[in-house]
Amino acid sequence: MSDTIDINFSHGIATITLSRPEICNAFDDMLIAELTATLTAFGQNPNLRVVVLSAEGSTFSAGADLSWMHHATQFDQHRNFEDALKLARLMQTLERLPVPTIARIQGPALGGGVGLIACCDLAVASHEAWFRINEVRLGLIPAVIGPYIISKIGISAARRYMLTAERFDCHTALQLGLLHEVKTDELAMDQQVQTWINELLQNSPHALTAAKRLITSVVHRPIDDAMISDTAHRIAHIRTHEEAREGVAAYLGKRPPSWHISRAAKLNGDEAGG
């Protein structure tokens, strides 16, 4: 049991819900620790296929808990480094999770909340959601979340929104690439999440993990001889994997690949077992 998050795992789909609505799902040391531990454990689960990150209440996440942050200003630099490193590890763990991740954003996200979204592969938001990278308003900087936000929205937009700390709406977030879809209500958001899950479950689990690693590896690198060699090695390696052989054979044989069959069997088994 957790005091800060709710966890549901069913049929390979993990839904992690931030559950501190009374303080707008803000981070403190406990939430950071519990969310990191949960993501780490799920990342080692061979049955995991997709992670959905959501939140309770009207706010997705207000970023750092200001009471906790105020307390941290009394620490020395070494203690603050240790605290900051824990948040940095959380972002890295989420961004490097070996399965696809979906952010379901029902309300505003500020600071570290924007960082969480930037670390996810796919993001859908309510039309009522809005965003602010507000650290400089507090005399701080968006340091550990910065690399993920810059990678997601680009340098020009990062210069604007990290420096002005101005609020931007869901449609701007969509244009910037922070979001992939904006929906008018909760039902439409859930339908979009399910659509993505259905699409992802048609794909090879091993190939999805390899594709995520490929994206991380090649981003912002020049297309030089080293990259050409690296990408050639990656495709040569994956061609020999059992899922690649199965996927190509299934396509040529006009049948579903084994990971479809295994999932159908699992669902039937679960339903039969009540």
Secondary structure, DSSP 8 states (H G I E B T S, - for coil): --SSEEEEEETTEEEEEE--GGGTT-B-HHHHHHHHHHHHHHHT-TT--EEEEEESSS-SB-SB-HHHHHHHTTS-HHHHHHHHHHHHHHHHHHHT-SS-EEEEE-S-EETHHHHHHHHSSEEEEETT-EEE--GGGGT---TTTHHHHHHHH-HHHHHHHHHH---EEHHHHHHHTS-SEEESSHHHHHHHHHHHHHHHTTS-HHHHHHHHHHHHHHTT---SHHHHHHHHHHHHHHHTSHHHHHHHHHHHTTS--HHHHHHHHHHHHHHHT-
